[in-house]
Amino acid sequence: MNPQTTLRRRRSRDLHRGLAAVLSALLLALVATASPAGADDLSNKRKQTQAQIQANQAQQDALQASLEDLSANLAQVASDLQNVQAQLPGAQQKLDQANATLQAAQREAQRIADELADAKSQESAITDAVAKDQAQAAQVRAAIGQMARQAYQGGAAADTSGLSVVLSASDAQDFVARFALASTAQRTQEQVLGQMQQLEAQDRNSQARLTAVRQRIDELKKAADQQVVVADQASKDAAAAKAQLDQLLAEQTQKQAALQGQIAQAQADQAALDAARTQLDQQLAQIVAEQAAQAAAAARAAAASGRPAQAAPGAWFVNPTAHDPIYVTSEYGMRLQPILHIWRLHAGIDLMDHCNEPVYAGRDGTVQWAMYRSGLGNQVMVDHGWVNGASLMSSYDHLNSFAVSAGQHVSAGQVVGYAGMTGGVSTACHLHFEVYINGGTVNPRPYLGI
C-alpha cells in the first residue's frame, strides 16, 4: 500500500474517532446545562461550550485536511475520468474504421469469389466446347482418311478429274451421269476440308481463351488468398478496437463509482460535524442569551444608580487593513463547494491587503488565541466583551505572522499581525475578517460602516 493511501486512511480513522469524542462531549454538555445556573455557572459553561466548539472545529480542520487530500484525489480521479472520456471518441472511431475495413475486405472477398466462380464456369464451358470440337475434328479426319483409302484402292477408276470423265464416258448420257457424280464428290471433299479448317480454327481460338481464363483463375485464387489474410487482420483489428473501447468504458464506470463513493463519504462526515456544530452553537447561543439577560439586568441596575451605560458611536470597528478606503474582494454568504457539491457559508468578508502589511484590531478586546487553524491559516480571535447587550468577537485570518498572543489586551488600531495567504486555497495575500454576535457569524460590512 502506498504511503499516501495509508495517510488518508489514518486521517479518516482519526477523523471518525474524533467525531465520536465530540458527539460524546456534546451529550455530556447538554446534560450538564439542563439545570438552572448562576452567573459563574453560565461563565463556566460558556467556557466549556467554547472549548467543545474548538474541539469540533479541530475535527472540522481535520476533515478539511482530509478534504484537501480528497480534493487532490478527486481531482486526479476526475482528471483520469476526463482522460478516459477523451479517449472514447478515438477508440470508437478506431472501432468504426476497423469494422469498415473488415466489411470492405469481406465485400472484396465476395467479389473475388463471384468472379472466380464465373471464371471457373467459363473454363468448364470452354473445356466442353474444346472437347466437342476435337470430337468433331476426329470424325472429319476419319472421313478424310476414308476418302483417301477409297481413292487409293480405286486407282484410275476412282479418278474423278474432268479428263477422266470425258474419256471414260460411253455416251452423252453416261458423260452427264459421270460428271454429276464427279462434281458431287468434289464438293464433298471441299466441304470436309473446309469443315476441318473451321474446326482447327475454333480449337485454336478456344485453347487461347482457355489459357487466358485459367491464368485469370490463378490470379483470382492468389487474390482470394491475400484477401483472406487482409480480412483476418481486419477482424483482429476490429476485435482489438472493441476490447479497447470496452476497457475504457469499464474504467469510466469504475472511476465514476469511486468518485461518487468518496464524495458521498465526505458529505456524510461533513453532515455529522455540521450537525454537532449546530447543537453546540445552539447551546452557546442559549448561554449567551442567559448572560445577556443578566447583563441587561445589571445595566438597568447601573442606570438606576446613575452610572451611564457605554455605547459605540457609528461603526463598531475601525478599519483593520492598511488601505483606506476598505476594499472588499469577496462577500459574506453561501457558496457552492465545487468538490462536495454542497452549499457552505463564507463566514466573513475578504479585504484587500498586500503581503506582510499590518493588520489592526478593529476594537478594544482580549486575544482569545493566536494560532494556526486548517482552512483559516494563522488566526487571531479577539473577544470584545458585551456591546449593546450582545457578545461581540472578531477574527483576523490568513496572516503571515502574529504580533499578539493569547490573553493579551489589545486596543482599537493596534497591530495584531501581518497579512498573508496561509491556510485554505488562497492564491493571493488578503485579510479574511469575521464578526461574531452572540457566538454566530454575521456580515461584517455594517459593523465596519461600509
Beta strands, then each sheet from edge to edge (+ up, - down):
strand 1: 328-330
strand 2: 333-337
strand 3: 342-346
strand 4: 349-352
strand 5: 358-360
strand 6: 365-373
strand 7: 377-387
strand 8: 390-399
strand 9: 401-402
strand 10: 409-410
strand 11: 415-418
strand 12: 430-437
strand 13: 440-442
sheet 1: 1+ 4- 12+ 8- 7+ 6- 10+
sheet 2: 1+ 4- 12+ 13-
sheet 3: 2+ 3-
sheet 4: 5+ 11- 9+
end
